[in-house]
Amino acid sequence: MMSRILSLRSALCCAIMLVMMSFMGNTFADEAKSLADNPALEAQVMNIAIDLRCLVCQNETIAGSHADLAIDLRSQIRDQLQQGKSKQEILDYMVARYGDFVLYNPPLKKNTLFLWLGPFALLALGFTLLFRHIRREQQSTSPSVNPSSDIERARALLKTPQKDSK
């Protein structure tokens, strides 16, 4: 009786989830719409947005991000382009406002040295720890071999009479 109620309940939950998912499918299908009426301006915006990191997503450019902050930053780029600013001026403005981290490829400077060398240092540390661990395991599991005592022990075992287990 109880298992029948549980199976009815799970079937009902699955049906409700399927209905909800069918309504949600249309909301994710839309792509981001261009806000610029001028396609050339929008191409310039995307050209600059490719060089900037989304501060919310952090592993995506603001050109590909759908986060609200990325949309706002693209709007700021669009406004500055309409004011006649160059790509470098816009990038300098973004760096002044958000720091070097906003650049998708930050320049090699004293304060960004960790961003560039940190992954290599962590990789070297990981390999060092791995090799130390492997070496310790090999040393602890390698049996001490003494051929003369092993041969004597084998001879002694072979000379002793074996009792019948019957």
QUIQUIDA-V605671 format. One record per pair of residues at least 12 apart in sequence whose C-alpha atoms are under 10 Angstrom apart, sorted by the first residue. I is the first residue (numbers start at 0). J is the second residue. D is the distance in whole Angstrom. If there is no record, write none. Layout:
BEGIN
I;J;D, I;J;D
END
This chain:
BEGIN
30;65;9, 31;63;9, 31;64;9, 31;65;7, 31;70;10, 34;70;10, 34;73;9, 34;74;8, 34;77;9, 35;74;9, 35;77;8, 40;77;7, 40;80;8, 40;81;8, 41;73;9, 41;76;10, 41;77;8, 41;80;10, 43;76;9, 43;77;8, 43;80;8, 43;86;9, 44;62;8, 44;72;10, 44;73;7, 44;74;9, 44;75;9, 44;76;6, 44;77;6, 44;78;10, 44;79;10, 44;80;8, 44;86;9, 45;60;10, 45;61;9, 45;62;6, 45;63;9, 45;73;8, 45;76;9, 45;77;9, 46;62;8, 46;86;9, 47;60;10, 47;61;9, 47;62;8, 47;73;9, 47;76;8, 47;77;10, 47;85;10, 47;86;6, 47;87;9, 47;89;8, 47;90;8, 48;60;7, 48;61;5, 48;62;5, 48;63;8, 48;64;10, 48;69;9, 48;72;8, 48;73;7, 48;76;8, 48;77;10, 48;86;10, 48;90;9, 48;102;10, 48;103;10, 49;61;7, 49;62;5, 49;63;8, 49;102;9, 49;103;8, 50;62;8, 50;90;8, 50;101;9, 50;102;6, 50;103;5, 50;104;7, 50;105;9, 51;69;9, 51;72;9, 51;73;10, 51;90;8, 51;93;8, 51;94;9, 51;99;10, 51;100;9, 51;101;6, 51;102;5, 51;103;5, 51;104;8, 51;105;9, 52;64;9, 52;69;9, 52;99;10, 52;100;7, 52;101;5, 52;102;6, 52;103;5, 52;104;9, 52;105;10, 53;65;9, 53;66;8, 53;67;10, 53;68;8, 53;69;6, 53;70;10, 53;72;9, 53;100;10, 53;101;7, 53;102;9, 53;103;8, 54;66;9, 54;68;8, 54;69;8, 54;72;10, 54;97;9, 54;100;8, 54;101;7, 54;102;10, 55;67;9, 55;68;7, 55;69;8, 56;68;10, 56;69;9, 57;100;9, 57;101;9, 57;103;9, 58;103;8, 59;103;8, 60;101;9, 60;102;9, 60;103;7, 61;73;7, 61;101;10, 61;103;9, 72;93;9, 75;89;9, 75;93;10, 76;89;7, 76;90;9, 76;92;10, 76;93;9, 77;89;10, 79;92;10, 90;102;8, 99;111;8, 100;114;9
END
